[in-house]
Amino acid sequence: MIGLTIYLCYYLLLSLAKTFTADANLSPLVTFWAPHCLLGVFGIYCLKQNAKEQPNRLIARLEQTFVAIGSRLKRIDEHP
């Protein structure tokens, strides 16, 4: 689920880059490199946290959110 979330964020950022390039006449160099740089920085941050064996708060929060959504869906499914 976390990989899917990261992919969806990446896709959203690329869609925004395409929109900004077309509608706001921003430089494609800036708009299309921005998502790559943001996710690259996030990846380096995650690697450093992992090397220090410290939990990543953002990833932990995403996991908690997915567990909460799963339990709510299970309750809805059990009580038709």
Rosetta blueprint (number, residue, H / E / L):
1 M L
2 I H
3 G H
4 L H
5 T H
6 I H
7 Y H
8 L H
9 C H
10 Y H
11 Y H
12 L H
13 L H
14 L H
15 S H
16 L H
17 A H
18 K H
19 T H
20 F H
21 T H
22 A H
23 D H
24 A L
25 N L
26 L L
27 S L
28 P H
29 L H
30 V H
31 T H
32 F H
33 W H
34 A H
35 P H
36 H H
37 C H
38 L H
39 L H
40 G H
41 V H
42 F H
43 G H
44 I H
45 Y H
46 C H
47 L H
48 K H
49 Q H
50 N H
51 A H
52 K L
53 E L
54 Q L
55 P L
56 N L
57 R H
58 L H
59 I H
60 A H
61 R H
62 L H
63 E H
64 Q H
65 T H
66 F H
67 V H
68 A H
69 I H
70 G H
71 S H
72 R H
73 L H
74 K H
75 R H
76 I H
77 D H
78 E H
79 H L
80 P L
